[in-house]
Amino acid sequence: MTRRTIRDHLATAARVARTIVGAPDYDRYLTHMRRRHPGRRPLTREAFARARMDDRYNRPGARCC
Amino acid sequence: MKKVLSAATWIAVASLGAGSLAWLALSRGETVNAAWLITAAVCTFAVGYRFYSKFIASRVFALDARRATPAVRLEDGRDFVPTNRWIVFGHHFAAIAGPGPLVGPTLAAQFGFLPGALWIIIGVVFGGAVQDFVILAASVRRDGRTLGQMAKDEIGPRAGFTALIAVLGIMIILISVLALVVVNALRASPWGTVTIGLTIPIALLLGIYLRWIRPGRVLEASLLGLVLLACALYAGQWVAANPSLAPIFTLDAKTLAILVMAYSFAASVVPVWLLLAPRDYLSAFVKIGVVVALALGIIIVLPPLRMPSLTRFVDGTGPIFAGKVFPFAFITIACGAISGFHALIASGTTPKLLERETDARPIGYGGMLMEALVGVMALIAACVLTPGVYFAINAPAALLGPTAASAAHAISTWGFTLDPAAMQHLASQVGENTLLSRTGGAPSLAVGMAQLFTGLLGGSEAMALWYHFAIMFEALFILTTLDAGTRVGRFMLQDLGRHVWEPFGRVSWYPAVLLSSAIFVAMWGHFLWQGVIDPLGGINSLWPLFGISNQLLAAVALCVGTTIIIKSGKARYAWVTLAPLAWLAVVTLTAGWQKIFSLSPRLGFLAHARMLAQGPAAADTGRLIFNDRLDAAVAAFFMIAVLVILVDSAREWFLVLRGDRPAASTEVPLEPTALAS
């Protein structure tokens, strides 16, 4: 395996892990902004993390047993 | 040729499953290996998934991979995000799996392994997995609407409101019973108390890390957190071995209960980034870690089940909780067989992530089968203990007495044997002062896991570490349900309260935040306190209430599902949700009725209150009588809620079937997906 593919695999694993625990995925957000709203300036990583966290906890869903 | 081969394979899988089930059911006297139970479960689940879930997907819902999902149509990069189905599966599983499937089967093992095993295996295929799948599919077709909204839209405003109040009641009972599990796991255990106590500063540290040092780097922070958790485990061991520090952290149940309430209150009012969010991430990893570790341990060791297939306690005289195998086995095991709470998750985040409609089948039905497997593993972990040890850990002190010798005597009258010296030795092996009457299921699961791992890796001195590793992980994710649940409850209260007094509903006005958090903590704290002072250990009365409430929510979900199926013109398939609904209604109403009105003081709340009132008055008598009556009222409330929703739904079905009401679909109209298929 080349170094390039190892890094790709690690990045994929990290993305999977983040989605599973429900953590915000900044890279995916950037991709979305580039594709859907090319004219708008995306939030910084810090601002995105804050916005997602506030959003998640201000509309709390249920908690499972 | 391919068709023949496939048919032959499935016939083989089905026969293997049926054979294993028969072996489990018919074995008498000899010990059965856990391998039979796992084979029976895995084969049944495979057949159920391949055939029954496919039937539901194609015939009942006609799921269509070409139809655009909400994630595709409403993609916003935040909530609505088309996501690979395996990742959604992981997310959904992490959200539905909790302490429920670990505790319920452990407690139900008092009937022997067979009732629990059959209920999980059959119940999930026809009940739990169907519920999760149906609600997920319905929500995906309705832009990811929640269960409460669907109840209101499909059945009517009264059903919607009843569901809302019921969810609040269920949260209160759920949080109090889980808090009691943690309290019982940490009682008189300096090691456990220190380890769990340290998870709070660890979470604060991670919160600061994520906010100020490396914003948004959740994986880094979680990795750091896991390393710190391992350190906390050793710190606990060190404190417990230190003669001057150990007594400070050897706490009784009342003190622990107050600490748990104070912690949850604090977690509900401090900013989420500081405590709640970092704990949430950490505990999601921990949860998956525990499940994987348990599964590996069982699959590699394949231990024999020491518990008989049926015990004498099927007659209702069991020490852990009262009541006969019907209906109480079906109330005690909710999560794992069917859990109403999942309907809230399946109509929450998950439907907003599906890339294709057809993914609802592996995620909804398949995800619940995975949870059932966790339930089976927990049942195995309870049954690998000898029955004597199992009852010594799980039966309340009022029945066992204070010493290993008195416990051995009590257990011998139940027809099992316990060697007092061996019991004391086991306690010191796992680094505890005592394991007697550590009710709630967590310590017994931890002992089972510690025995499995010690059997696997050898080294009996490592047993204490394994035990506390299991306790730490369980307590960590239970506390995460408590703190986050308290916050959810606070929001619900504020939402209800704003109709009475508008400022109470302002979620960022600090006086309202403090007041609503305090009220909610007081509500579940009352039940926790009741459990702590209860001479019978509390689990006895609270776990059945939790089971009834969770099954009530499942009944709501199945009512919504049935209504949707009938309104979409598929009334001939309504039995898919009606059959489990009928079973749940019978089980919940029977159990509720018996808990309230049974003439036996061991079982009936009111009979117990009468017995106390006629007996000699002690300091606590008045409060115990009040608690019994309150429990009876709570059970009655849940039963009335079930009836309201059942009656309203049945009327709706009747009107639609008779043609008096148009079978209007609330589905979002079909729009082809833009995704390449």
Interface residues (C-beta under 8 A of the other chain):
Chain A: A14 R15 V16 A17 R18 T19 I20 V21 G22 A23 P24 Y26 R28 Y29 H32 M33 R36 R45 E46 F48 A49 R50 R52 M53 D54 D55 R56 Y57 N58 P60 G61 A62 R63 C64 C65
Chain B: E75 D76 G77 R78 V81 T83 W86 I87 V88 G90 H91 A94 A95 I96 A97 G98 P99 G100 T146 V167 M171 L174 L178 L210 P215 G216 V218 L219 S222 V272 W273 L276 A277 D280 Y281 A284 F285 I288 A334 C335 S339 F341 H342 L344 I345 G348 T349 T481 A484 G485 R487 V488 F491 V507 F546 N550
